[in-house]
């Protein structure tokens, strides 16, 4: 009996399940079970469940205490495959994939749900179209064929598997929640903002700062209204274009200091104030909805709650349970290490494989020991700072690490020309939106160990860029940042597997940082598991290279103490 089974919730509240063969087609009769959790729990031999959407199925399983080892998310795979085929933005639902397969009219995707915790679902809100299990399996089988047709099928299959694993992690993190002390949060807000006034108006400290700003200008000014502030500066004989910190800081006026303080505290009040606490923290946990496929680069986002932008002062409220600890791990200099791995630049790989600080090692080779200059050069190569000092730094970097710089240069050129570019595993950066009739050649960036020229071309119609330079900068960063996101998914998958045999739980992830909540006696195991998972993810993603992916790890009771 195969280890893969397909699963589809039925319209009558039950669930359809069936085994799958090596070709991805049905290998046995479709069975009906009255209960989803019972159906899965009764089949522990299943290695991978194939279903339409992890978001549809897995939270229901977790609510009943059922955990699955692996899954295949059909709709997420459809997103990746459409992108690889140069069709990013087409409807990604299983119903849309089935319609394309059978030549019928393609339905639009249902709209995203609201992130408002208090929002009520409408009776008329469009829902995902139910597909009988045989139709769902037909889509899955066709996706297997489409994987075979990609530039590097093995890598694309790994990416799809990693994305599905990431969705399991996200669902489990949503279920667990981030430990959060409402009492500490209220104490922090009181220290920063003072007393709350009846009626929901600004708290005391903001009202005081607003009065100071008005006094400095000699008239009533609303510091929360940028246009009012710009006008007040103009009347004082000072021309500013905005109220952004970097511009206001350079102004010599008594309103500047209270204005900057007001802006900082106002952001905390609006984004993480008392209303936020009431909406998002329940039973000692902050529960945002992590989305593992939120951006084209593969970086995660959250659907509401601002989980990926928690100010350091508010992190004081992230407190481990009694007897537990937070293991906070930050990947060290991740993007330049990823650039070394994907470019196969011998010099940069050697530097990225050392125990010493990467930027210091680069500076010793190319910048006479000036670490700050080396860091600016490496990040400038990744992010496209190629003018002024950035151009001079890039030239020095190119002399020492020519293949690394050529890799991102090629990506930028492909982006400027409207071609698709891919991460190491095959995630595709979509072409810029346009309405032009001219077609441009699509090319994958260097994908194997030795190639350094675009290959595997096909034509992508309808590309017309209005800002080719910006497009090039985005593509330059995409191949590095996206490949880093691919690596991070495999890191999470490996760490999840290790933590499955422990009480430890993954509770937070953003880009290059992960937090594990665990009993104090498990902290050493968790620290080791993070290290091992990073090494395994590096080998799985990029193959055997000298590049290391170390983490700086802190074991703390409070998140704010980790940095």
N, C-alpha and C positions, 0 to 999 in steps of 0.2 A: 504494500500500500504506500502511495506517495506521501511525502511529508508536507505537501502543499495542499491546502483546502481553500476554496472560495466561500465567501459568506456574503449574504445580502439580506438586510432586514426586510421582512415582508409587510405588505400593506395591512394585514390583519393583526399585526403586533407580534407575530412569530418571526422566524428567521429561516432562510433557505441556505443550506450548506451542501457542498459536494467536493469530492477529491478531484485533483487536477493531475494530468499526465505531464511528461517531460515537454510536450509541445504546447503546454498551457491550456489545453482543451479539457473538457470534462472526461474524467476517467472512471466515472461511476454514476449511479443515479442521483438526482437532486433530492435531498432529504428535507423534510420540514420539521422544525423543532418549535415548540411553543414559547421557549424562553432563550434569549441570547446567551446569558451567562451560563446556563446549564449546558447549552450546546457546546460552548467552548471548553468549559471545565471538564466535560466528559471525554474530551479528546486531547489528552496531554501529549500524545505522540505527534501532533501537528507541529512542524517546525516553523512554518510561515503561513499566516492567514492573508488571503488576498481579498481586499474589500474596496468599496467605492471611495470612502473617505474615512480617515482616522478620526477626524473631528466628529463624525456621525456615530461611530461605533465605540471607540475606546473609552471615552468618559463614562458611558453606560456600563462597560465592563468593570472599570475601576471602582465605580460606585458600589459594586457588589463584591469587591475584593478579588477580582480576576485580573491577573497580569498575563500578558502575552510576551513571548520572547522576541518574535520578529513579525513584521507585516509587510505588505506591499500596498501602497496607497495609489490607486488607479488614477485619481484626478491629479495628484501631484506629479505622477509620472507623465501624464498628458501635458502638463505645463512645461516640463523639461524637454519633452520630445518636440512639442510645437516650437519652442525656442530654438532648438537645434536645427529644425527644418526651415528656419527663417520665417516662421508664422506666429511669432510672439504677439499676444493680444487677442488671438482668436479664442472663442469660447472653449473652456477647458473641462467642462463637466463631462461625466461619463455619458450622459445623454447626447451631448454634442459630439463626442468621439464616436458613438454608435451611429449617429446620423451621417457623419462623414464617411464612415466605413460602408454604409449601405446606400449612400448617394441621396439621402433625403434632406429636407430643410433642416438647417442647424439651429437649435434653440439658443437663445442668449443665456448667459450664466445668471443665476439668481443674485440679487444685490447682497452686499456684505451686511451682516447684522450690526446693529448699533452697539457702541461700546458703553453706552449709558447704563449703569447698573439698575436704574429705576425705570428704564424704558419698557413699555408693554408691547408684546408682539401683536401685530395686526392680524385679524382673521383673514385678511386678503393679501398678506405678505407672500410673495412668490416662494415656493419651496423647491428643493431639489427634486427632479423627476425620478420616480421610482423605476428601477430597471429589474426585470426578472433575472434570476441568477444566470440562465443561459446567455442572455444578452450581455451581461456584465463580463462573463467569461470570454465571449467573442471579442470584446474590446481588449481584454487583457492579453489574449493570444496575439492579436494584431500588434499590440505594443511590443511584444517580444520580438516580432519580425522587424518592427521599426528600430528597436535597439540594435539589431544585427546590421542595419543599414547606416548606423552613425559612423562618424570618423574613426573613433576608437571604441568598439562595442564593449570591451571588458571594462574600460574606465566609465563608460556611460552607465553600465549596469551597477557598478560600484556606487556611482553618484546617486542613482535612483534608490538603491538600498540604503545609503546613508541618509537621504532625505526622509525616507519612511521611518528609519530609526529615530531621526530627529523629531519627527512628529509624535512618536511614542514618548520620548523624553519630555516634550513640551506638554503633552497631556498629563503626564505624571507630575510635572512641576506645577501645573495649574491645580491639580488635585491636592498636592502637598501644601502649597502656599509658602511664602517667605515669612519666617518668624518675625513678629512685629509687636512691640509693646506700645499699646495705645496710651498708657500712662506716661511713658517717657516722651512720646510724641507731643502730648499736650503740654508737658513741662517745657520742652524745647520751644514750642510755639509761644508760650507765655513769656519765656526769657527773651525771645527775639522780638515779639510783636506787642507784648503787653496785654491788657485786658481787652476782651471783646465787648463791643457796644451792642445794645439791643437793636434789632431791626436789620442786622447783617451788614452794617456799615464798616468802614475801615477800623481796624483795631487801634488802640491808643498810640503805639509808637509810629505807625504810618501817618496818623493824623498830626502828630507832633512834627514829623519830618516835612509833611506837606505845608504846615504853617511856616517852617524855617525857609523852605524854598520860596514861598510867597513873600516873606519878609525880605529875603535877599533881592528879589526883583522889584519890590516896592508896590506890588499889586497882587491880587488873587490869581494864582496860577495852579492849574490842575496837573501835577507831575505825572499822572497816569495817562495824560493825553499828549503824545509827542508833538502834535501840531501846535498845541498851546505853549509848550516849552520852547520850540523853535521860534515861535512868534515873540516870546518874552525875551529870548536872547537877541533877536533882531532889534527889538526896541531898546535894548541896552547897548546897541552898536556892535554886536558880535554875530557873525554869520556862521551858522552851522546848518548842515544839510539833514542831520538826523540826531536822535538822542542816543545813538549807540555809544557804549562805554569808551571805545577807543577814540572816538571823536570828542566826546565831552571831557575826557580826562585832560586833554591838551588845552582846555579853555581856562583862562584866569578870571574867575568870577566867584563870589561867595556862595552862589547857589549850587555850585558843582558838587561839593562834598555832601550836603544833605540830599541832593538829587540822586547821586549814585547809590547812596545808602538806601534811599526810598525804593529805587528800582530793584535792588537786590532783595529787599524784604518783601516788596510787592509780589515778585515772582514766587517766593516761597508761600505767601499767603494764598495766592490764586492757585498755584499748582499742587501744593502739599499742605494746605491749611486745614482748618477744622472740618470744612465740608468734604474735602478729600478723605480725611480720616473716617468720617461717617460712611462714605460711599464705598470705600475700598478695603477696609480692614474689618475682618469678622473672625471672632473666636481666636484671637491672637495670631492671625495670619493675614498678610497682604496677598490678595488673590487677583493679580492681573491675568489676562489671557495671552500667553506666549504664542506667537505664530512663527513656526519654524521656516516658513517660506515667504517672509514678508516683503523682501526686496529682490530686485533682479540680480544683485550680487550674491544672494544667498544669506545675507545677514538677517538675523531675527528682528522682529518688532513685537510690540505688544498692542493689543486692541484695548486701549484705554488704560488709565492709571499711571502713565508716565514711568513705568518700572525701569526703563533704560536711562532715565535722567534723574536719579535720586540725588539731590544735593548732599554733600558730605555732612553738613550739620544735621540733616534729617536722618542720615544713616545711623545716628545715635539710637534711633528707635528700633533698629534691626538687632534684636537681642535673642541669643540662643535660649532654648528651654533649659530649665534647671537640670544640671548634670550633663548637658549637651554642649557642643561647641560648633562654631562656624569655621570650616576650612575654606579660606578665601585664596584662590589661586589665580595669578595673572601670568599670561604668557609673555615671556621676555622677548621684545624686539621681533614680534612675530612676522610682520610683513617683509622686512629685509631677508629674514630666513626663508620665507616662502619664495621670494624672488630668486634666492640662490638655488633652491630646489628646482624651480620650473625652468630657469634659464640654463642650468647645468654649467654655469660659469665656474671653472676650476678654482680660481682664486677666491671668489666669494663663498663657494661651498667650503673651502678649507677654513676660511675665517668663521663661517657659521657653524663649524664643527668644533670649535675650540671651547674650552671651559670659560675663557675670559670674556669680558664685555665686547659685544660685536662692534659697536661704534668705535670703541677705543682701538680695536684691532684694525678696523678700516682706516682710522686716522693715522695709525702708525705706518700703514702702507702708502697712503695717498695724500695725507694732509699734515705731515710733519708733527704728528701727535696732537693736533687740534681736534678733540672729540666733538665739540659743538659744531665745527665746520663739517666734519664727516657726517654727523647726523643730518644736518641740513641738506647735504649733497644726496644722501641715500633717499631721504623722504622727498626731496625735490625730484629725483628720478621717478619715484613712484607716483607722485601727485602732479607732476607736470610743471614744476617751477623752473622754467628754462629761459628766463630773462635776467638781466642784471647779474648779481652775484651768483644766482642760481645757474646761469649759463656757464660761468667760470668753474663752479663746483662740479657741474655735470661733466665738463671736459676733463677735469682731473680724475673723476670717477671712471670715465670711459677709458682712459689710458690704462688703469689698473684692472678694471673689471669689464672688458669690452663686450662679452657675451651677455652679461646681465643688463647693461644699458641698451644693447641692441634689441634685446627681447621686448622691453617696454617701448622703445622707439618704434619697433615694428607694429606693436599693438596700437600705438597712437596714430601711425600712418594709416593702418587699416581702418581705424575709426573715422579719421578725416575723410577717407575715400568712400565711406558708407558701407564697408564690409563688416560682416559679423566677426566678433572675436570670442574666444572661448577660454574658460578656465582650464586647468590641467586635466580635470576629470570630464569636462565637456559642457558645463553650464555656459549658456550662450548669452552674450550681451546683445540686446535687440538693436536693429538699425534705428536711426533717428526717425521720428515721424515726419512724413513729407507727402507731397502730392505730385511730385515730378514724374514724368513719363520715362526718363532715362533709367537704364538699369546699370547696376554696378556688380562687380565680381565679388562673391563671398569667399572668404578664406579663413580657415582655422589658423590660429597662431601656432608656432612650433609646439608639437605635441610629443615627439619621441625624444630619445636621449641625445641625439646628435643634430637634428635638423634645426636650422635657424633661418629658414625662409618659409613664407606662407605656402600651404599646400591644400589639397582636397577642395578644389574650388567648384562653385556652382553659381548660378545667377540669381540675384534677389532683386525683383523689380520694385519700383515705387519709392526709391530713396531720394530725398532731396533735403539736404542739410542747410539750415540757415545760420549755423554757427559751427563751422567745421573744426575750428581750434578747440572749442569747448568739448565737442564730441571726441576729439583725439585725446584730450586730457582724461575724459571719463574712461575711454577704452584702455588707456595706459594704466590707470588705477584698477580697472575692473579685473584684468588678468591676474593681478596680485591679490587684491582684496577678495575677489571671488574664489580664488584657489585657497586662500586662507580660510574662507568660510567652509569650503569643502572639507578641508583638514579638520576644522573644528567639529563638524558633524560626526566624523569618524572618532574623534576624541570622546565626544559625548556618548556615542554608542558603546565604545569600549569601557568607559567609566560606569555607564549604566549597568553593563553586564557584571562588572565586579561588585558593584553596590547591591546587586540583587540578592546576594548571600549575606548581607549585613543589615543592620538597622538603619544605616546611613541613607540619606535621601538627597537627591539633587534638588535644589530649591531656587537657583538663579543662574542665568547665563546671559552674557552680552559680549559678543564679538571676540574678546580675548580674555574674558574673566569668567570663572565658574565658582559657585559657592555650593558646598556640600554641608548639610546639617547632620550631625552625627553624635552619638554618645561619646563622652570624653575618652573612654577606653578604646574607641575605634579610630582616633585621630591619626595615629601613626600609619595604620592600614590605608586610610583614605589618602594621606599625603603620598604614600608609595603608589597607590592605585592611579593617582593623577599623573605621576611621573611615568609610569608604565604605559598608561593610555596615550600619553603624548608621543612616546616613542613608537608605539604600535601604529598610531594614526599616521605618523610620518612615513613609515615603511609602506603602509597600505596605500596611501595617497600618491606618494612620489617615487616609490620603489627604493632600492638600496642606494642611499647617498650618505655622504659624511655629515650632512646637516643635522644639528640637534635642535630640539624644540623644548627648551627648559622652561620651568615655571618658577616664579617667586611665590611662595606659599606662606600664609600666616594662619595660625590657629588662635582664634579669638572668641570671646563671648559676645562682643559687639562689633558690627560691621565697620563702624567708624574708626575702630582701633587698628584696622588692617592696613591703613595707608597713612 
